[in-house]
């Protein structure tokens, strides 16, 4: 994938966490599962044995990471 900021090739990898990975509007930190907050986007649900992971592309030049998500993320696709 080409970086939309500098047009250089990005590296494919994963963002990994021992907890759920989610995006929530605003900058205020919250407690609990993201699904409890209206408008949140769960990028990878929690798996107690394997943790959570979502595919991401990294541009080392721009220091930007791009994450694409769907309702059922599959790291093998």
C-alpha positions as CSV (number, residue, x, y, z in Angstrom):
1,X,0.0,0.0,0.0
2,X,1.2,3.5,-0.8
3,X,1.2,6.1,1.9
4,X,-1.4,8.8,1.1
5,X,0.8,11.4,2.7
6,X,4.2,10.9,1.0
7,X,3.4,8.1,-1.6
8,X,6.1,5.8,-0.3
9,X,5.5,2.1,0.2
10,X,4.0,1.2,3.6
11,X,4.9,-1.9,5.7
12,X,2.1,-4.3,6.5
13,X,1.9,-5.5,10.1
14,X,-0.4,-5.7,13.1
15,X,-1.4,-3.6,16.1
16,X,-1.6,-6.0,19.1
17,X,-3.0,-5.6,22.6
18,X,-3.9,-7.8,25.5
19,X,-7.3,-6.0,25.5
20,X,-9.9,-5.0,23.0
21,X,-8.8,-2.5,20.4
22,X,-11.3,0.3,19.7
23,X,-11.8,3.9,18.5
24,X,-14.1,6.2,20.4
25,X,-15.0,9.8,19.5
26,X,-13.4,12.5,21.5
27,X,-10.3,12.6,23.7
28,X,-11.8,11.6,27.0
29,X,-10.6,8.2,28.3
30,X,-13.4,5.9,29.4
31,X,-13.5,2.6,31.4
32,X,-15.1,-0.6,30.2
33,X,-15.8,-2.1,26.8
34,X,-16.0,0.3,23.8
35,X,-19.3,-1.3,22.6
36,X,-21.0,0.4,25.6
37,X,-20.3,3.8,24.1
38,X,-22.5,5.1,21.2
39,X,-20.5,5.6,18.0
40,X,-17.5,3.6,19.1
41,X,-15.8,1.4,16.5
42,X,-14.4,-2.0,17.8
43,X,-11.4,-2.8,15.6
44,X,-10.7,-6.1,17.3
45,X,-12.7,-7.8,20.0
46,X,-11.1,-9.3,23.1
47,X,-9.9,-12.9,23.0
48,X,-8.8,-13.9,26.5
49,X,-6.3,-16.4,25.2
50,X,-4.8,-14.7,22.1
51,X,-5.4,-11.0,22.9
52,X,-6.5,-8.6,20.1
53,X,-4.9,-7.7,16.8
54,X,-5.8,-5.7,13.8
55,X,-3.9,-5.4,10.5
56,X,-2.2,-2.0,9.9
57,X,0.1,-0.3,7.5
58,X,3.0,1.7,8.8
59,X,4.9,4.6,7.0
60,X,8.2,5.0,8.8
61,X,8.8,8.2,6.7
62,X,5.6,10.1,7.9
63,X,5.2,8.2,11.2
64,X,1.6,7.4,10.3
65,X,-0.3,4.1,10.8
66,X,-3.4,3.3,8.8
67,X,-5.9,0.8,10.1
68,X,-8.7,-0.6,7.9
69,X,-11.5,-2.3,9.8
70,X,-14.7,-4.3,9.1
71,X,-17.4,-5.9,11.2
72,X,-15.4,-9.2,11.2
73,X,-11.7,-8.5,10.9
74,X,-9.6,-11.4,9.5
75,X,-5.8,-11.1,9.8
76,X,-5.4,-13.7,7.1
77,X,-7.0,-11.6,4.3
